Amino acid sequence: RLIIMEEFVINGEYITISALLKVLGIIQSGGEAKSFLLENKVLLDDIEIIERRKKIYPNSIVTVNHKRIYLK
């Protein structure tokens, strides 16, 4: 499995996981986040998350679809 590292700059104090997935083009709408998180493995700093309103802060790493996204 190829893991690709990307960087994403947060505009503000944090971004929710559903907003991040939408901005990255992984989901089309925030409403899709709940089912996406239940059907796919999404990690925040190597811990699986399922809450669609989970807040992601700078210096975190989100792993989804063989990509690791470093948030700054």
Predicted model as a PDB file, atoms N, CA, C, CB and O in Angstrom, pLDDT in the B-factor column:
MODEL        1                                                                  
ATOM      1  N   ARG A   1       0.839  -1.192   0.000  1.00 60.00           N  
ATOM      2  CA  ARG A   1       0.000   0.000   0.000  1.00 60.00           C  
ATOM      3  C   ARG A   1       0.871   1.238   0.000  1.00 60.00           C  
ATOM      4  CB  ARG A   1      -0.947   0.008   1.210  1.00 60.00           C  
ATOM      5  O   ARG A   1       1.725   1.421   0.868  1.00 60.00           O  
ATOM      6  N   LEU A   2       0.643   2.072  -0.973  1.00 60.00           N  
ATOM      7  CA  LEU A   2       1.378   3.319  -1.083  1.00 60.00           C  
ATOM      8  C   LEU A   2       0.696   4.376  -0.221  1.00 60.00           C  
ATOM      9  CB  LEU A   2       1.469   3.781  -2.559  1.00 60.00           C  
ATOM     10  O   LEU A   2      -0.504   4.614  -0.357  1.00 60.00           O  
ATOM     11  N   ILE A   3       1.443   4.994   0.644  1.00 72.00           N  
ATOM     12  CA  ILE A   3       0.922   6.070   1.473  1.00 72.00           C  
ATOM     13  C   ILE A   3       1.484   7.381   0.936  1.00 72.00           C  
ATOM     14  CB  ILE A   3       1.292   5.864   2.983  1.00 72.00           C  
ATOM     15  O   ILE A   3       2.699   7.547   0.836  1.00 72.00           O  
ATOM     16  N   ILE A   4       0.612   8.294   0.599  1.00 74.00           N  
ATOM     17  CA  ILE A   4       1.011   9.590   0.071  1.00 74.00           C  
ATOM     18  C   ILE A   4       0.823  10.633   1.171  1.00 74.00           C  
ATOM     19  CB  ILE A   4       0.186   9.961  -1.208  1.00 74.00           C  
ATOM     20  O   ILE A   4      -0.240  10.700   1.789  1.00 74.00           O  
ATOM     21  N   MET A   5       1.843  11.441   1.416  1.00 81.00           N  
ATOM     22  CA  MET A   5       1.764  12.478   2.436  1.00 81.00           C  
ATOM     23  C   MET A   5       1.445  13.800   1.762  1.00 81.00           C  
ATOM     24  CB  MET A   5       3.084  12.572   3.248  1.00 81.00           C  
ATOM     25  O   MET A   5       2.106  14.196   0.802  1.00 81.00           O  
ATOM     26  N   GLU A   6       0.438  14.473   2.266  1.00 88.00           N  
ATOM     27  CA  GLU A   6       0.049  15.785   1.777  1.00 88.00           C  
ATOM     28  C   GLU A   6      -0.001  16.740   2.955  1.00 88.00           C  
ATOM     29  CB  GLU A   6      -1.320  15.733   1.041  1.00 88.00           C  
ATOM     30  O   GLU A   6      -0.053  16.318   4.110  1.00 88.00           O  
ATOM     31  N   GLU A   7       0.017  18.035   2.650  1.00 91.00           N  
ATOM     32  CA  GLU A   7      -0.155  19.047   3.688  1.00 91.00           C  
ATOM     33  C   GLU A   7      -1.434  19.811   3.408  1.00 91.00           C  
ATOM     34  CB  GLU A   7       1.065  20.009   3.751  1.00 91.00           C  
ATOM     35  O   GLU A   7      -1.796  20.043   2.255  1.00 91.00           O  
ATOM     36  N   PHE A   8      -2.107  20.197   4.471  1.00 92.00           N  
ATOM     37  CA  PHE A   8      -3.331  20.982   4.356  1.00 92.00           C  
ATOM     38  C   PHE A   8      -3.273  22.071   5.411  1.00 92.00           C  
ATOM     39  CB  PHE A   8      -4.614  20.090   4.523  1.00 92.00           C  
ATOM     40  O   PHE A   8      -3.051  21.788   6.588  1.00 92.00           O  
ATOM     41  N   VAL A   9      -3.470  23.304   5.000  1.00 94.00           N  
ATOM     42  CA  VAL A   9      -3.420  24.437   5.927  1.00 94.00           C  
ATOM     43  C   VAL A   9      -4.839  24.741   6.397  1.00 94.00           C  
ATOM     44  CB  VAL A   9      -2.770  25.698   5.254  1.00 94.00           C  
ATOM     45  O   VAL A   9      -5.747  24.950   5.592  1.00 94.00           O  
ATOM     46  N   ILE A  10      -5.008  24.762   7.715  1.00 94.00           N  
ATOM     47  CA  ILE A  10      -6.305  25.076   8.318  1.00 94.00           C  
ATOM     48  C   ILE A  10      -6.437  26.596   8.403  1.00 94.00           C  
ATOM     49  CB  ILE A  10      -6.452  24.415   9.741  1.00 94.00           C  
ATOM     50  O   ILE A  10      -5.546  27.283   8.902  1.00 94.00           O  
ATOM     51  N   ASN A  11      -7.559  27.106   7.908  1.00 91.00           N  
ATOM     52  CA  ASN A  11      -7.855  28.535   8.048  1.00 91.00           C  
ATOM     53  C   ASN A  11      -8.738  28.703   9.277  1.00 91.00           C  
ATOM     54  CB  ASN A  11      -8.555  29.117   6.756  1.00 91.00           C  
ATOM     55  O   ASN A  11      -9.960  28.584   9.184  1.00 91.00           O  
ATOM     56  N   GLY A  12      -8.137  28.975  10.411  1.00 92.00           N  
ATOM     57  CA  GLY A  12      -8.884  29.071  11.654  1.00 92.00           C  
ATOM     58  C   GLY A  12      -8.273  28.163  12.700  1.00 92.00           C  
ATOM     59  O   GLY A  12      -7.189  27.612  12.510  1.00 92.00           O  
ATOM     60  N   GLU A  13      -8.983  28.015  13.807  1.00 96.00           N  
ATOM     61  CA  GLU A  13      -8.466  27.232  14.929  1.00 96.00           C  
ATOM     62  C   GLU A  13      -8.483  25.727  14.642  1.00 96.00           C  
ATOM     63  CB  GLU A  13      -9.278  27.526  16.183  1.00 96.00           C  
ATOM     64  O   GLU A  13      -7.577  25.002  15.055  1.00 96.00           O  
ATOM     65  N   TYR A  14      -9.527  25.259  13.928  1.00 97.00           N  
ATOM     66  CA  TYR A  14      -9.673  23.830  13.637  1.00 97.00           C  
ATOM     67  C   TYR A  14     -10.558  23.665  12.410  1.00 97.00           C  
ATOM     68  CB  TYR A  14     -10.271  23.062  14.857  1.00 97.00           C  
ATOM     69  O   TYR A  14     -11.127  24.634  11.908  1.00 97.00           O  
ATOM     70  N   ILE A  15     -10.671  22.419  11.929  1.00 96.00           N  
ATOM     71  CA  ILE A  15     -11.613  22.041  10.877  1.00 96.00           C  
ATOM     72  C   ILE A  15     -12.230  20.720  11.305  1.00 96.00           C  
ATOM     73  CB  ILE A  15     -10.911  21.926   9.458  1.00 96.00           C  
ATOM     74  O   ILE A  15     -11.551  19.881  11.898  1.00 96.00           O  
ATOM     75  N   THR A  16     -13.515  20.526  11.010  1.00 95.00           N  
ATOM     76  CA  THR A  16     -14.135  19.246  11.353  1.00 95.00           C  
ATOM     77  C   THR A  16     -13.737  18.209  10.313  1.00 95.00           C  
ATOM     78  CB  THR A  16     -15.685  19.377  11.439  1.00 95.00           C  
ATOM     79  O   THR A  16     -13.376  18.555   9.188  1.00 95.00           O  
ATOM     80  N   ILE A  17     -13.804  16.957  10.686  1.00 95.00           N  
ATOM     81  CA  ILE A  17     -13.435  15.893   9.756  1.00 95.00           C  
ATOM     82  C   ILE A  17     -14.358  15.900   8.544  1.00 95.00           C  
ATOM     83  CB  ILE A  17     -13.482  14.523  10.453  1.00 95.00           C  
ATOM     84  O   ILE A  17     -13.905  15.642   7.429  1.00 95.00           O  
ATOM     85  N   SER A  18     -15.638  16.190   8.736  1.00 95.00           N  
ATOM     86  CA  SER A  18     -16.551  16.209   7.585  1.00 95.00           C  
ATOM     87  C   SER A  18     -16.197  17.341   6.625  1.00 95.00           C  
ATOM     88  CB  SER A  18     -18.010  16.354   8.057  1.00 95.00           C  
ATOM     89  O   SER A  18     -16.252  17.158   5.409  1.00 95.00           O  
ATOM     90  N   ALA A  19     -15.834  18.513   7.159  1.00 94.00           N  
ATOM     91  CA  ALA A  19     -15.430  19.630   6.293  1.00 94.00           C  
ATOM     92  C   ALA A  19     -14.129  19.306   5.564  1.00 94.00           C  
ATOM     93  CB  ALA A  19     -15.265  20.925   7.119  1.00 94.00           C  
ATOM     94  O   ALA A  19     -13.980  19.644   4.389  1.00 94.00           O  
ATOM     95  N   LEU A  20     -13.193  18.659   6.242  1.00 95.00           N  
ATOM     96  CA  LEU A  20     -11.924  18.297   5.617  1.00 95.00           C  
ATOM     97  C   LEU A  20     -12.154  17.303   4.473  1.00 95.00           C  
ATOM     98  CB  LEU A  20     -10.959  17.698   6.664  1.00 95.00           C  
ATOM     99  O   LEU A  20     -11.600  17.467   3.386  1.00 95.00           O  
ATOM    100  N   LEU A  21     -12.965  16.280   4.717  1.00 95.00           N  
ATOM    101  CA  LEU A  21     -13.245  15.294   3.675  1.00 95.00           C  
ATOM    102  C   LEU A  21     -13.911  15.945   2.468  1.00 95.00           C  
ATOM    103  CB  LEU A  21     -14.132  14.174   4.226  1.00 95.00           C  
ATOM    104  O   LEU A  21     -13.657  15.555   1.328  1.00 95.00           O  
ATOM    105  N   LYS A  22     -14.761  16.931   2.718  1.00 94.00           N  
ATOM    106  CA  LYS A  22     -15.434  17.636   1.626  1.00 94.00           C  
ATOM    107  C   LYS A  22     -14.445  18.496   0.838  1.00 94.00           C  
ATOM    108  CB  LYS A  22     -16.575  18.511   2.177  1.00 94.00           C  
ATOM    109  O   LYS A  22     -14.448  18.470  -0.392  1.00 94.00           O  
ATOM    110  N   VAL A  23     -13.600  19.254   1.535  1.00 92.00           N  
ATOM    111  CA  VAL A  23     -12.610  20.105   0.878  1.00 92.00           C  
ATOM    112  C   VAL A  23     -11.636  19.273   0.048  1.00 92.00           C  
ATOM    113  CB  VAL A  23     -11.843  20.932   1.915  1.00 92.00           C  
ATOM    114  O   VAL A  23     -11.217  19.699  -1.028  1.00 92.00           O  
ATOM    115  N   LEU A  24     -11.277  18.099   0.538  1.00 91.00           N  
ATOM    116  CA  LEU A  24     -10.345  17.228  -0.180  1.00 91.00           C  
ATOM    117  C   LEU A  24     -11.010  16.494  -1.344  1.00 91.00           C  
ATOM    118  CB  LEU A  24      -9.739  16.218   0.778  1.00 91.00           C  
ATOM    119  O   LEU A  24     -10.333  15.812  -2.113  1.00 91.00           O  
ATOM    120  N   GLY A  25     -12.333  16.629  -1.480  1.00 93.00           N  
ATOM    121  CA  GLY A  25     -13.046  15.987  -2.577  1.00 93.00           C  
ATOM    122  C   GLY A  25     -13.321  14.510  -2.351  1.00 93.00           C  
ATOM    123  O   GLY A  25     -13.640  13.788  -3.295  1.00 93.00           O  
ATOM    124  N   ILE A  26     -13.202  14.054  -1.116  1.00 93.00           N  
ATOM    125  CA  ILE A  26     -13.434  12.642  -0.806  1.00 93.00           C  
ATOM    126  C   ILE A  26     -14.929  12.359  -0.698  1.00 93.00           C  
ATOM    127  CB  ILE A  26     -12.719  12.248   0.506  1.00 93.00           C  
ATOM    128  O   ILE A  26     -15.398  11.286  -1.077  1.00 93.00           O  
ATOM    129  N   ILE A  27     -15.674  13.337  -0.176  1.00 95.00           N  
ATOM    130  CA  ILE A  27     -17.134  13.255  -0.149  1.00 95.00           C  
ATOM    131  C   ILE A  27     -17.681  14.503  -0.829  1.00 95.00           C  
ATOM    132  CB  ILE A  27     -17.681  13.121   1.321  1.00 95.00           C  
ATOM    133  O   ILE A  27     -16.986  15.512  -0.950  1.00 95.00           O  
ATOM    134  N   GLN A  28     -18.936  14.425  -1.273  1.00 94.00           N  
ATOM    135  CA  GLN A  28     -19.547  15.550  -1.990  1.00 94.00           C  
ATOM    136  C   GLN A  28     -20.251  16.527  -1.052  1.00 94.00           C  
ATOM    137  CB  GLN A  28     -20.536  15.033  -3.017  1.00 94.00           C  
ATOM    138  O   GLN A  28     -20.313  17.724  -1.330  1.00 94.00           O  
ATOM    139  N   SER A  29     -20.782  16.014   0.062  1.00 87.00           N  
ATOM    140  CA  SER A  29     -21.510  16.883   0.993  1.00 87.00           C  
ATOM    141  C   SER A  29     -21.236  16.431   2.417  1.00 87.00           C  
ATOM    142  CB  SER A  29     -23.037  16.870   0.698  1.00 87.00           C  
ATOM    143  O   SER A  29     -20.824  15.298   2.664  1.00 87.00           O  
ATOM    144  N   GLY A  30     -21.478  17.347   3.344  1.00 79.00           N  
ATOM    145  CA  GLY A  30     -21.274  17.024   4.755  1.00 79.00           C  
ATOM    146  C   GLY A  30     -22.153  15.876   5.217  1.00 79.00           C  
ATOM    147  O   GLY A  30     -21.782  15.133   6.126  1.00 79.00           O  
ATOM    148  N   GLY A  31     -23.324  15.727   4.590  1.00 85.00           N  
ATOM    149  CA  GLY A  31     -24.244  14.656   4.951  1.00 85.00           C  
ATOM    150  C   GLY A  31     -23.698  13.267   4.662  1.00 85.00           C  
ATOM    151  O   GLY A  31     -24.132  12.290   5.272  1.00 85.00           O  
ATOM    152  N   GLU A  32     -22.759  13.173   3.747  1.00 91.00           N  
ATOM    153  CA  GLU A  32     -22.157  11.877   3.410  1.00 91.00           C  
ATOM    154  C   GLU A  32     -21.124  11.433   4.439  1.00 91.00           C  
ATOM    155  CB  GLU A  32     -21.510  11.945   2.037  1.00 91.00           C  
ATOM    156  O   GLU A  32     -20.723  10.269   4.454  1.00 91.00           O  
ATOM    157  N   ALA A  33     -20.694  12.347   5.292  1.00 91.00           N  
ATOM    158  CA  ALA A  33     -19.591  12.069   6.223  1.00 91.00           C  
ATOM    159  C   ALA A  33     -19.910  10.902   7.153  1.00 91.00           C  
ATOM    160  CB  ALA A  33     -19.275  13.313   7.050  1.00 91.00           C  
ATOM    161  O   ALA A  33     -19.065  10.032   7.370  1.00 91.00           O  
ATOM    162  N   LYS A  34     -21.117  10.878   7.701  1.00 91.00           N  
ATOM    163  CA  LYS A  34     -21.465   9.841   8.673  1.00 91.00           C  
ATOM    164  C   LYS A  34     -21.299   8.446   8.078  1.00 91.00           C  
ATOM    165  CB  LYS A  34     -22.902  10.032   9.164  1.00 91.00           C  
ATOM    166  O   LYS A  34     -20.646   7.590   8.675  1.00 91.00           O  
ATOM    167  N   SER A  35     -21.887   8.213   6.902  1.00 93.00           N  
ATOM    168  CA  SER A  35     -21.784   6.882   6.295  1.00 93.00           C  
ATOM    169  C   SER A  35     -20.355   6.605   5.832  1.00 93.00           C  
ATOM    170  CB  SER A  35     -22.758   6.754   5.109  1.00 93.00           C  
ATOM    171  O   SER A  35     -19.889   5.470   5.926  1.00 93.00           O  
ATOM    172  N   PHE A  36     -19.653   7.624   5.334  1.00 95.00           N  
ATOM    173  CA  PHE A  36     -18.273   7.421   4.892  1.00 95.00           C  
ATOM    174  C   PHE A  36     -17.407   6.965   6.067  1.00 95.00           C  
ATOM    175  CB  PHE A  36     -17.701   8.721   4.270  1.00 95.00           C  
ATOM    176  O   PHE A  36     -16.614   6.032   5.934  1.00 95.00           O  
ATOM    177  N   LEU A  37     -17.562   7.626   7.214  1.00 95.00           N  
ATOM    178  CA  LEU A  37     -16.752   7.287   8.389  1.00 95.00           C  
ATOM    179  C   LEU A  37     -17.077   5.889   8.924  1.00 95.00           C  
ATOM    180  CB  LEU A  37     -16.968   8.326   9.490  1.00 95.00           C  
ATOM    181  O   LEU A  37     -16.208   5.222   9.485  1.00 95.00           O  
ATOM    182  N   LEU A  38     -18.317   5.452   8.753  1.00 94.00           N  
ATOM    183  CA  LEU A  38     -18.685   4.109   9.204  1.00 94.00           C  
ATOM    184  C   LEU A  38     -18.187   3.035   8.244  1.00 94.00           C  
ATOM    185  CB  LEU A  38     -20.196   4.002   9.358  1.00 94.00           C  
ATOM    186  O   LEU A  38     -17.900   1.914   8.664  1.00 94.00           O  
ATOM    187  N   GLU A  39     -18.083   3.368   6.956  1.00 95.00           N  
ATOM    188  CA  GLU A  39     -17.715   2.384   5.938  1.00 95.00           C  
ATOM    189  C   GLU A  39     -16.222   2.372   5.603  1.00 95.00           C  
ATOM    190  CB  GLU A  39     -18.500   2.645   4.686  1.00 95.00           C  
ATOM    191  O   GLU A  39     -15.741   1.431   4.971  1.00 95.00           O  
ATOM    192  N   ASN A  40     -15.489   3.397   6.015  1.00 95.00           N  
ATOM    193  CA  ASN A  40     -14.071   3.527   5.673  1.00 95.00           C  
ATOM    194  C   ASN A  40     -13.257   3.811   6.927  1.00 95.00           C  
ATOM    195  CB  ASN A  40     -13.858   4.644   4.629  1.00 95.00           C  
ATOM    196  O   ASN A  40     -13.750   4.423   7.874  1.00 95.00           O  
ATOM    197  N   LYS A  41     -12.035   3.372   6.922  1.00 94.00           N  
ATOM    198  CA  LYS A  41     -11.156   3.606   8.062  1.00 94.00           C  
ATOM    199  C   LYS A  41     -10.512   4.982   7.915  1.00 94.00           C  
ATOM    200  CB  LYS A  41     -10.071   2.491   8.173  1.00 94.00           C  
ATOM    201  O   LYS A  41      -9.771   5.239   6.966  1.00 94.00           O  
ATOM    202  N   VAL A  42     -10.807   5.856   8.867  1.00 96.00           N  
ATOM    203  CA  VAL A  42     -10.223   7.196   8.910  1.00 96.00           C  
ATOM    204  C   VAL A  42      -9.523   7.330  10.257  1.00 96.00           C  
ATOM    205  CB  VAL A  42     -11.320   8.326   8.707  1.00 96.00           C  
ATOM    206  O   VAL A  42     -10.129   7.124  11.309  1.00 96.00           O  
ATOM    207  N   LEU A  43      -8.246   7.675  10.211  1.00 96.00           N  
ATOM    208  CA  LEU A  43      -7.455   7.786  11.432  1.00 96.00           C  
ATOM    209  C   LEU A  43      -7.067   9.228  11.706  1.00 96.00           C  
ATOM    210  CB  LEU A  43      -6.207   6.920  11.337  1.00 96.00           C  
ATOM    211  O   LEU A  43      -6.715   9.972  10.790  1.00 96.00           O  
ATOM    212  N   LEU A  44      -7.132   9.611  12.960  1.00 97.00           N  
ATOM    213  CA  LEU A  44      -6.625  10.896  13.428  1.00 97.00           C  
ATOM    214  C   LEU A  44      -5.484  10.574  14.378  1.00 97.00           C  
ATOM    215  CB  LEU A  44      -7.754  11.770  14.129  1.00 97.00           C  
ATOM    216  O   LEU A  44      -5.696  10.012  15.452  1.00 97.00           O  
ATOM    217  N   ASP A  45      -4.279  10.932  13.976  1.00 96.00           N  
ATOM    218  CA  ASP A  45      -3.080  10.605  14.762  1.00 96.00           C  
ATOM    219  C   ASP A  45      -3.057   9.119  15.131  1.00 96.00           C  
ATOM    220  CB  ASP A  45      -3.023  11.469  16.043  1.00 96.00           C  
ATOM    221  O   ASP A  45      -2.776   8.749  16.271  1.00 96.00           O  
ATOM    222  N   ASP A  46      -3.359   8.279  14.135  1.00 94.00           N  
ATOM    223  CA  ASP A  46      -3.337   6.813  14.227  1.00 94.00           C  
ATOM    224  C   ASP A  46      -4.431   6.208  15.103  1.00 94.00           C  
ATOM    225  CB  ASP A  46      -2.017   6.377  14.749  1.00 94.00           C  
ATOM    226  O   ASP A  46      -4.338   5.043  15.489  1.00 94.00           O  
ATOM    227  N   ILE A  47      -5.470   6.989  15.421  1.00 96.00           N  
ATOM    228  CA  ILE A  47      -6.615   6.478  16.179  1.00 96.00           C  
ATOM    229  C   ILE A  47      -7.852   6.612  15.296  1.00 96.00           C  
ATOM    230  CB  ILE A  47      -6.801   7.251  17.546  1.00 96.00           C  
ATOM    231  O   ILE A  47      -8.137   7.691  14.776  1.00 96.00           O  
ATOM    232  N   GLU A  48      -8.584   5.509  15.128  1.00 96.00           N  
ATOM    233  CA  GLU A  48      -9.757   5.536  14.253  1.00 96.00           C  
ATOM    234  C   GLU A  48     -10.834   6.461  14.806  1.00 96.00           C  
ATOM    235  CB  GLU A  48     -10.322   4.122  14.073  1.00 96.00           C  
ATOM    236  O   GLU A  48     -11.111   6.472  16.006  1.00 96.00           O  
ATOM    237  N   ILE A  49     -11.435   7.239  13.905  1.00 95.00           N  
ATOM    238  CA  ILE A  49     -12.510   8.137  14.314  1.00 95.00           C  
ATOM    239  C   ILE A  49     -13.771   7.828  13.510  1.00 95.00           C  
ATOM    240  CB  ILE A  49     -12.092   9.619  14.126  1.00 95.00           C  
ATOM    241  O   ILE A  49     -13.701   7.416  12.352  1.00 95.00           O  
ATOM    242  N   ILE A  50     -14.930   8.035  14.147  1.00 92.00           N  
ATOM    243  CA  ILE A  50     -16.212   7.845  13.468  1.00 92.00           C  
ATOM    244  C   ILE A  50     -17.139   9.045  13.670  1.00 92.00           C  
ATOM    245  CB  ILE A  50     -16.890   6.571  13.972  1.00 92.00           C  
ATOM    246  O   ILE A  50     -18.207   9.103  13.062  1.00 92.00           O  
ATOM    247  N   GLU A  51     -16.749   9.998  14.511  1.00 93.00           N  
ATOM    248  CA  GLU A  51     -17.603  11.167  14.757  1.00 93.00           C  
ATOM    249  C   GLU A  51     -17.408  12.182  13.634  1.00 93.00           C  
ATOM    250  CB  GLU A  51     -17.281  11.814  16.141  1.00 93.00           C  
ATOM    251  O   GLU A  51     -16.291  12.647  13.410  1.00 93.00           O  
ATOM    252  N   ARG A  52     -18.475  12.527  12.929  1.00 91.00           N  
ATOM    253  CA  ARG A  52     -18.343  13.429  11.780  1.00 91.00           C  
ATOM    254  C   ARG A  52     -18.052  14.869  12.182  1.00 91.00           C  
ATOM    255  CB  ARG A  52     -19.601  13.389  10.951  1.00 91.00           C  
ATOM    256  O   ARG A  52     -17.589  15.656  11.356  1.00 91.00           O  
ATOM    257  N   ARG A  53     -18.313  15.223  13.424  1.00 93.00           N  
ATOM    258  CA  ARG A  53     -18.034  16.589  13.881  1.00 93.00           C  
ATOM    259  C   ARG A  53     -16.714  16.697  14.645  1.00 93.00           C  
ATOM    260  CB  ARG A  53     -19.169  17.080  14.760  1.00 93.00           C  
ATOM    261  O   ARG A  53     -16.439  17.709  15.289  1.00 93.00           O  
ATOM    262  N   LYS A  54     -15.907  15.647  14.565  1.00 95.00           N  
ATOM    263  CA  LYS A  54     -14.607  15.629  15.247  1.00 95.00           C  
ATOM    264  C   LYS A  54     -13.776  16.815  14.778  1.00 95.00           C  
ATOM    265  CB  LYS A  54     -13.850  14.291  14.981  1.00 95.00           C  
ATOM    266  O   LYS A  54     -13.617  17.036  13.577  1.00 95.00           O  
ATOM    267  N   LYS A  55     -13.250  17.573  15.726  1.00 97.00           N  
ATOM    268  CA  LYS A  55     -12.426  18.735  15.403  1.00 97.00           C  
ATOM    269  C   LYS A  55     -10.981  18.315  15.191  1.00 97.00           C  
ATOM    270  CB  LYS A  55     -12.517  19.792  16.514  1.00 97.00           C  
ATOM    271  O   LYS A  55     -10.404  17.584  15.998  1.00 97.00           O  
ATOM    272  N   ILE A  56     -10.406  18.790  14.091  1.00 96.00           N  
ATOM    273  CA  ILE A  56      -9.023  18.487  13.750  1.00 96.00           C  
ATOM    274  C   ILE A  56      -8.226  19.770  13.892  1.00 96.00           C  
ATOM    275  CB  ILE A  56      -8.899  17.893  12.305  1.00 96.00           C  
ATOM    276  O   ILE A  56      -8.564  20.787  13.285  1.00 96.00           O  
ATOM    277  N   TYR A  57      -7.178  19.727  14.685  1.00 97.00           N  
ATOM    278  CA  TYR A  57      -6.359  20.901  14.971  1.00 97.00           C  
ATOM    279  C   TYR A  57      -5.018  20.819  14.235  1.00 97.00           C  
ATOM    280  CB  TYR A  57      -6.129  21.037  16.488  1.00 97.00           C  
ATOM    281  O   TYR A  57      -4.599  19.743  13.808  1.00 97.00           O  
ATOM    282  N   PRO A  58      -4.348  21.975  14.092  1.00 96.00           N  
ATOM    283  CA  PRO A  58      -3.018  21.961  13.455  1.00 96.00           C  
ATOM    284  C   PRO A  58      -2.084  20.962  14.144  1.00 96.00           C  
ATOM    285  CB  PRO A  58      -2.390  23.373  13.489  1.00 96.00           C  
ATOM    286  O   PRO A  58      -2.233  20.657  15.327  1.00 96.00           O  
ATOM    287  N   ASN A  59      -1.131  20.470  13.376  1.00 95.00           N  
ATOM    288  CA  ASN A  59      -0.133  19.484  13.807  1.00 95.00           C  
ATOM    289  C   ASN A  59      -0.714  18.088  13.996  1.00 95.00           C  
ATOM    290  CB  ASN A  59       0.506  19.935  15.096  1.00 95.00           C  
ATOM    291  O   ASN A  59      -0.102  17.235  14.639  1.00 95.00           O  
ATOM    292  N   SER A  60      -1.900  17.859  13.434  1.00 96.00           N  
ATOM    293  CA  SER A  60      -2.517  16.530  13.452  1.00 96.00           C  
ATOM    294  C   SER A  60      -2.254  15.858  12.108  1.00 96.00           C  
ATOM    295  CB  SER A  60      -4.057  16.617  13.743  1.00 96.00           C  
ATOM    296  O   SER A  60      -1.956  16.520  11.114  1.00 96.00           O  
ATOM    297  N   ILE A  61      -2.371  14.530  12.099  1.00 95.00           N  
ATOM    298  CA  ILE A  61      -2.252  13.770  10.860  1.00 95.00           C  
ATOM    299  C   ILE A  61      -3.507  12.929  10.693  1.00 95.00           C  
ATOM    300  CB  ILE A  61      -0.972  12.875  10.860  1.00 95.00           C  
ATOM    301  O   ILE A  61      -3.863  12.134  11.564  1.00 95.00           O  
ATOM    302  N   VAL A  62      -4.175  13.119   9.552  1.00 96.00           N  
ATOM    303  CA  VAL A  62      -5.362  12.344   9.210  1.00 96.00           C  
ATOM    304  C   VAL A  62      -4.962  11.360   8.111  1.00 96.00           C  
ATOM    305  CB  VAL A  62      -6.554  13.276   8.749  1.00 96.00           C  
ATOM    306  O   VAL A  62      -4.329  11.742   7.127  1.00 96.00           O  
ATOM    307  N   THR A  63      -5.332  10.102   8.285  1.00 95.00           N  
ATOM    308  CA  THR A  63      -5.056   9.084   7.282  1.00 95.00           C  
ATOM    309  C   THR A  63      -6.379   8.591   6.720  1.00 95.00           C  
ATOM    310  CB  THR A  63      -4.228   7.909   7.880  1.00 95.00           C  
ATOM    311  O   THR A  63      -7.256   8.147   7.461  1.00 95.00           O  
ATOM    312  N   VAL A  64      -6.515   8.674   5.385  1.00 93.00           N  
ATOM    313  CA  VAL A  64      -7.734   8.239   4.701  1.00 93.00           C  
ATOM    314  C   VAL A  64      -7.380   7.875   3.261  1.00 93.00           C  
ATOM    315  CB  VAL A  64      -8.839   9.353   4.743  1.00 93.00           C  
ATOM    316  O   VAL A  64      -6.613   8.579   2.605  1.00 93.00           O  
ATOM    317  N   ASN A  65      -7.944   6.775   2.780  1.00 86.00           N  
ATOM    318  CA  ASN A  65      -7.719   6.345   1.384  1.00 86.00           C  
ATOM    319  C   ASN A  65      -6.240   6.324   0.998  1.00 86.00           C  
ATOM    320  CB  ASN A  65      -8.469   7.265   0.432  1.00 86.00           C  
ATOM    321  O   ASN A  65      -5.867   6.858  -0.046  1.00 86.00           O  
ATOM    322  N   HIS A  66      -5.408   5.719   1.819  1.00 84.00           N  
ATOM    323  CA  HIS A  66      -3.969   5.583   1.553  1.00 84.00           C  
ATOM    324  C   HIS A  66      -3.235   6.920   1.479  1.00 84.00           C  
ATOM    325  CB  HIS A  66      -3.761   4.834   0.262  1.00 84.00           C  
ATOM    326  O   HIS A  66      -2.153   7.010   0.899  1.00 84.00           O  
ATOM    327  N   LYS A  67      -3.828   7.952   2.066  1.00 89.00           N  
ATOM    328  CA  LYS A  67      -3.178   9.256   2.119  1.00 89.00           C  
ATOM    329  C   LYS A  67      -3.045   9.682   3.562  1.00 89.00           C  
ATOM    330  CB  LYS A  67      -3.963  10.309   1.309  1.00 89.00           C  
ATOM    331  O   LYS A  67      -3.958   9.494   4.365  1.00 89.00           O  
ATOM    332  N   ARG A  68      -1.907  10.254   3.884  1.00 93.00           N  
ATOM    333  CA  ARG A  68      -1.706  10.863   5.200  1.00 93.00           C  
ATOM    334  C   ARG A  68      -1.663  12.366   4.979  1.00 93.00           C  
ATOM    335  CB  ARG A  68      -0.383  10.338   5.907  1.00 93.00           C  
ATOM    336  O   ARG A  68      -0.833  12.867   4.221  1.00 93.00           O  
ATOM    337  N   ILE A  69      -2.556  13.076   5.638  1.00 94.00           N  
ATOM    338  CA  ILE A  69      -2.657  14.516   5.479  1.00 94.00           C  
ATOM    339  C   ILE A  69      -2.188  15.171   6.763  1.00 94.00           C  
ATOM    340  CB  ILE A  69      -4.106  14.947   5.126  1.00 94.00           C  
ATOM    341  O   ILE A  69      -2.756  14.960   7.835  1.00 94.00           O  
ATOM    342  N   TYR A  70      -1.130  15.977   6.632  1.00 95.00           N  
ATOM    343  CA  TYR A  70      -0.599  16.721   7.775  1.00 95.00           C  
ATOM    344  C   TYR A  70      -1.273  18.083   7.778  1.00 95.00           C  
ATOM    345  CB  TYR A  70       0.973  16.857   7.708  1.00 95.00           C  
ATOM    346  O   TYR A  70      -1.195  18.825   6.798  1.00 95.00           O  
ATOM    347  N   LEU A  71      -1.938  18.411   8.887  1.00 95.00           N  
ATOM    348  CA  LEU A  71      -2.635  19.684   8.979  1.00 95.00           C  
ATOM    349  C   LEU A  71      -1.786  20.716   9.702  1.00 95.00           C  
ATOM    350  CB  LEU A  71      -3.971  19.511   9.690  1.00 95.00           C  
ATOM    351  O   LEU A  71      -1.267  20.477  10.792  1.00 95.00           O  
ATOM    352  N   LYS A  72      -1.661  21.878   9.054  1.00 94.00           N  
ATOM    353  CA  LYS A  72      -0.867  22.950   9.649  1.00 94.00           C  
ATOM    354  C   LYS A  72      -1.721  24.165   9.910  1.00 94.00           C  
ATOM    355  CB  LYS A  72       0.303  23.318   8.750  1.00 94.00           C  
ATOM    356  O   LYS A  72      -1.223  25.173  10.410  1.00 94.00           O  
TER     357      LYS A  72                                                      
ENDMDL                                                                          
END                                                                             
